[in-house]
Amino acid sequence: MAYIRFSFFLLMTMMTTAQAQSRFSPRACLDSSYKMRMIQKGPLFGLLKHEFVINKKQCTLSITYRKYFPREWKVDVCREPVHIKVTSATGVDVAKKINDCTNIDKSRDTSDFCGQYFDLIDVIQDEGLIFAEGDRDNLSSDHGKTYCSYLLLRRYLLDSVIFSRYTDVPEIFEGKPMDPVKVEPAPVVAPTPALPAKN
């Protein structure tokens, strides 16, 4: 009887550990709602603070960054056309995607939309992904919340993927499974005949 109890306990522990270590799904990322806030020390010996806030309610993401003046990006990843609403000291601006943000020669497009996209992604990477604590694959950690937001924004803003809470959620993770590497046999080179020696 003790063996059965021990086996049951071991099985439950392994299942709980496996669930805790699994990555969140694209559906869980899209459907989640959360708010996370981080404050970093800024210039003037830390007297000025950098504040980074993500407020997500299912499809709608609001990212606020305050260095000297607050700036807020609002993005609804389930709404067409692909666009960003930006609120700053000068008011509200809407930047609509017209073309891709990376040119063929890998240079950045300088349109209003692309400028806002690159600013937003830089803030998420520099203030969120680098400094957020916790496991990036766990939606209950600050790092996981930031990573989920980052993945959704990249797919919507860069790849023009319109999400829906009522249909299948497309893949959001960057890494795709690689095809097996095919090893080609090296070509066989026939040895060159030796030249006759001269006397």
N, C-alpha and C positions, 0 to 999 in steps of 0.2 A: 504494500500500500504506500509505503514511504517513497518507493521508486516512482510510482504513478504521480504522486504529488510533486516530486522533484522534476519529473519530465514535463508536467503541465506548467509548472513555474518557469522552467527553462524555455519552453516554447513561447509562453506569453512575453517573457523578457526579450527574446529574439525578435518577435513580431513588433513589439513596441519600439525597439531600437531601430529596426528596419524602417518603420514608418517615420520615425523622427529624423532619420538620415536621408530620406528621399527628397528629391528636388520638387519644388512646387510645379504644378502643371500650368500650361498656358491658360486654361479655363479658370483655375483658382486665382491666377494673377489678374485676369480681366475682371472677374466678379468681386474681388476683394475691395474692401473699403477700410482706409486707415489714415492716420495722421502721424507724422513724425517730425520732430524739430531738433535741430542741432545748433549749438552756439560755439563758435571758435573765437579765440583771442585774435584781435586784429592789430593794426598799427598803434603807435603812441603807447608803447609798453602794455598793450592789452586793454587800454581804456576804451577803444572803439571795438565793438564786437561784430563778427560776421555771423549772420543768422541765416540758416537754410531750413526751409519748411516744405514738406510735401503733404498735400491734403488730397487724398484720392477717394472718390465716391464712384465705384464701379467704372464706367467709361470716362469719367471726367477727372482730369488731373490738374491740380493747381500747384505750381512750384514758385515759391517766393524766395528771393535772395536779397538780403540787405547787407551791403558793405558800407556805403555812406548814405545812399538813398535806396528805398525799397524798389524792387522790380518784380513783377509777377507775370508768369506765363500761364495761360489757361489753354488746355488742349482737351477736346472731346474726341477720343480715338474711335468713336462709333458714328461720327458725323461727317458728311460730305459737304463741300469740298474740303480737301486737306488744308488746314489753316491753323494759325496760332493767334491767340488774343494776348496782347502784351499791354500791361498797365505799368506806367512809370510816372515820374514827376510831371511829365508833359501831357499825360492823359492816356487814353486807350487807343491802341492801334491794332488793326487786324491785318495780318500778313497771310496772303493766300498763295499756295504753291502753284507755280506756273511751269517750271522746268526742274530738272534734276539739279542737285546742289554740288555735284562733283562733275567737272567737265571731263572730256575724253583724255586730256593731258594731265589728269589728276589734280588740276587746280580747282580752287573753291569758286563757286558762282557768287557774285556779289549782289544778288537781288535782295530785297528787304526780307523775304521769307527765309532765304538761306542764311543771311546774317543773323536773324533771330534764332534759327535752328542751331547754328554753330555756337552762339552765345549760351543757349539753353543747355546743350550737351556738354559744353566746357564747364558750366557751373555744376551740373549733376556729377560729372567725373571728378572735378577738383574739390568740391565741397562735400559731396555725398559719398561717392564710391570709395574715395581714398580714406575719409575719416569716419564713416559709419561703422558702428560696432556690430559684431555678431556674424552669423553664418549667412552668406549671400543667397543660399538656396532655401532659406527658411523665412517664410513671410511674417513670422512673429518678431524677427529681429529688424533693427534699423537698416542694416546692410541689405537684407532680403527685400524690404519695402523699397529701398532706393533702386536696387537691381531690377525688380519687377517694373517699376516706373520707367527706368532707362530702356528696358527691352521693348515695352509697349510704344514708347515715344519714337524709338528708332524705326520700328516697323511701320508705324503710321506716318511719320514725317518724312523719313528717308525713302522707304519702299512703297509708300502710298497704299498701305493695306488698311482697309476700312473694317474694323471689328464689329461684331454683333453679339449680343448676349443670347440670341435665340438660334444661332447656327453654330456649326463647328468653329472652334477658334484655331486659326492658322498657327503654325510653329513660330515661336518668338525667340527661341534660343539661337545664338549666332552660329555655334558649331554644328555642322551637319556631319552625319556619319560619313567617313571617308570610304571610297571604294578600295577593295583590296589592291595592294600594289602588285602589278604584274611584272615579273622579272623576265626579261628577254635574255635568252642565252647569248653569250658573247660570240661574235662571228669567228669562225675558225679560219686562221690565216695560215696558208701553206708556207712552209719554210722556203726561203730563196735558195736556189742551188749555189753551191760554192763555185767560184771561178777557178779555172785551172791555174796552178802556180807557174810563173814565168821563170825560166832558167837563165 
